[in-house]
């Protein structure tokens, strides 16, 4: 029977080619993502193993705050500890390290690199101890004075800066000019993972990124014969009590850094995996459909096999054997293609160079996914094949026109009612999870109902085509509704893609509309000055002070952040002017927002989570809190919960807000991420803009900071959301391509099946052009059907989520009509395009041969 | 309706030496649909198919001849009554047992679409054996193949064979597993008269030279003339029987249906 299966496969190889491509495409994505992940992990593992190759122990602060985005943040330690460590037994050499945000400004005055989207832009001190320095000079020499820097080779190549050039670098201290003393490579790479690096002498680095007299870590190398563990123990012994330090070995710092990078990369992996999974899910519909049609077309063959004694099991296994083989071959080819995808993405993401990592488990996962999905998709068709009665060998094969199965209809309706009910409950009950489950149910319901809907909806959608395109249009409409189950499952692939895309589009446009609305209605300010550093470091506080002192300006309220411990738990605390609440329309539910000394305003959600109410006392210590300096073991400063605030329309300014005086007393080098500016009554935006811009220019921040009116601010947020649109575009293209494969498949097989009929039509006088048009429009109607169903599910889900999140900032539900129309047009065009080749083939059919076909 | 049979008649002198019938139907009734729209395809047919005999089943369209054959071959089930292949009551068999019965004890020749298009002629011939996972009896297979005269075409696909050749491969396939009985459904229906004659002759030799039992449904008097006897069905009942039919006598008999 395997032979029969193999022969069947070979005999229908052309019909299976689409199935094959669908499998390969899905596996290519899955395999590509897995290989990319393995490659990235290995590359970064190697990178950091190399960086810390000769580091045997690291001393660092034991105070850390886990950040929501990015690695943990630790406090600084005294630079004097370098000497202490050097004095420990077994230490060969030791050196302090300082690091932070630093961004090079290129010759055009534009900042290099985009830490919001890509690799970070970093700065630090040039290590004097070779064994502790991962960089090596490739041109020029190390920095020897305050004004000199070494830059990484990638940045040097990208900007054209070299030894002797003047270079402007943005740091916490604003934008300053330095002289490039040298260019360095990072081990064997031009830069560490695409990040840009600026390296100063230690005192400069302390001034620009840390604090004079402080370092973030002290690294040490061991004398030969001293183990890392022994060295760490020796260093621990000599460190003074109350120095708030911890010592870890070189091996530990390697593992920790590797883990940090890996968890940072995980979101990327998950993101790509979602694409891959969508490709596989959409592909599974194509595979299912393809097998269904092939089985239908081979009904007589199956019946003959059954008549001459093939058992049901044997027929079922023959079909499944075909699926296994198609799955295996498709997956193998797909995996190879995946290597290409991985290479492409690795280049795009500037993963450190090196061969692709092909881990057996990833290979097996990718191939197994392909085979399992294929076999799973073929299960139902195989079962159907085994149910073909032997008598079918003796009669003409009837086209399956059943769309209405009472059972299917009932299940579909029940699922639909449940799904819609859940969406409604979730939407009004503020539960996005319920909405999600409801949408999933509704989608399942659509799959069940689609065959029943295919005829009436197809007829309705096809009506204009039938009217406009005459006989060809009428045939197209009738054919599209002829085999409702096939139409439905072909359209399903498109339904998923369009559903997802329209869902995301609706969320996106609703976020934008909500944001615009709140800014228009509630934003009491006129300008936003953004530091352009993605929150890493901001502008010097002098900027806000100078703007605030301008005659046109009523208030310039800065926002500054710092990691801190509230009741001992790590978090981020905001410092601002009390006027900020009014300007951003952040309502105080309880208490006051005066932000007097010792006051803290807590957000509603945080207060609820931590059971805080007005009048409660909490401890609030910033990391490296200046108020605790020189008082080891002192109790953390206290603060009083003075007010509880709404999140506010713009999402709030943080969970804990204190006054600027309190903030600055505790944080030695505060910087402002944003400054919100409100003009005096009667002063127009146009009048005030030049003076505010001049202030920024004078601070030397023209290259990085942005002065934006409310409209410009809105556009900027909008353009950030546009990143979403690009992703959606990619998703749409991917889903459309796979769905198109499915449509091509169905149309090709349908045309084959109707060879005689088409021959007859041609014989009685239908022109080639008309035949082609009929096939094309049939495809377009099927696509439109899938698109319409997808839109329905997408809109239902989008509305549900937006409604459910109304209290979280989604006040407006907005249908992006233009985009949704474009998506629909793309769906129909995909259908027309998919049918080009089959339509051409149908038109070319030899009339006599067609009529005589068995 | 009185049962008409060749071998159960006590007046037949050969009965004492005749083997038991290859297949038989007892009061076979088959109706389609229910209520007032019900169509009676078989109205209670009792018949024996003698072993080693070439039986033609004749009758106009809608007479129930195909239904009778399908039910006797285990392709379709009766509404009431019994059918036996050998002494096996088909009504007591499960779907899977029926399949095995077809595979091991019954051969089929259909009017059209007799061969799996992706298998070669040779592979089609041994298909029932392959399905059973049995090793073919090579000597018997050679005999069958030689009788078809298609030894040089065994590696050809059905699409590369003429209609007559395809039908000979189909008969060879039916013979390959040495079934107890072969059912042929209008085997010459799709063939020109010369190819048709070849097939009929070939089936005749299978009965005479190889001792096979064949039941052939046909509406062609010429085809029926190759058989040892002919049964006539009308409106789901056996109405007549003819030994050693000739084309003229069959035609005469068929004409009387029109009256």
Interface residues (C-beta under 8 A of the other chain):
Chain A: X1 X3 X4 X7 X8 X10 X11 X12 X300 X301 X304 X305 X306 X307 X308 X309 X310 X311 X312 X314 X389 X390 X391 X393 X394 X854
Chain B: X66 X70 X75 X76 X95 X96 X99 X100 X102 X103 X104 X107 X108 X110 X111 X112 X113 X114 X115 X116 X117 X118 X119 X123 X127 X128 X130 X131 X132 X173 X185
